[in-house]
Structure formats: structure tokens, C-alpha cells
Amino acid sequence: MIPRKFYFDPAAEGLAVFMGQTEAALMELAWRYEKLTVKKALFHLDKQRLAYTTVMTVLSRLADKGMLVKKKEGRNYIYRPALDRDRFIKEKVMVVADCLKKNFKAAL
């Protein structure tokens, strides 16, 4: 299923091609650790000096987008990847490739 809105920045690097820098950094952490809390994310993103509420909001929005699964455990929310990194990248690349084939067939 092709999403209605699709972020694509060909000038970016890595996952930031398909999402914002903070989203990309948080997804990389979620894939690396398989289980992420806001505090754990802040610990690993220390150099970026993000506010607790910023990380909480971005993680929650990633869950709303279906990228993460959000579950309450005790007082904290635990975030887990909804799909693995390779599958995510393959799906995004296929959407871009299909779009280019559909709209610019002659150029390809």
C-alpha cells in the first residue's frame, strides 16, 4: 500500500532521506536496541541535546505513523519497531522506484 503522504529528501543521507533527522536517529536506536524508552533514547542521543518532551513527541508520532509499537509498562511507554530496518528500506525504495517508473518512464 502506497502511503498518501511520502517524505523523500534526495539531498539527505541515510534514513533521513525518508524521514526527518530526529525520526531517523530514533528509529536507528529502536532497531539497534529493539526496545526503547524516552530516557534510553535521550541517553544515546546526548550529543544532540534534545528535550525530553521532544523525544517523547517524536516517538509517539512514529508510533502513530505505524513505525513503532507503543506499549505501557509500569510508568513508562516502551517503543518497539513495527517492522525491521531492511524491510522498511526495501518498501520505501520500491515506492520511489514505482513512482519514477509510473511518472517518468521515458527517462528511465
Secondary structure, 3 states (H helix, E strand, C coil): CCCCCCCCCCCCCHHHHCCCHHHHHHHHHHHHHCCECHHHHHHHCHHHCCCHHHHHHHHHHHHHCCCEEEEEECCEEEEEECCCHHHHHHHHHHHHHHHHHHHCHHHC
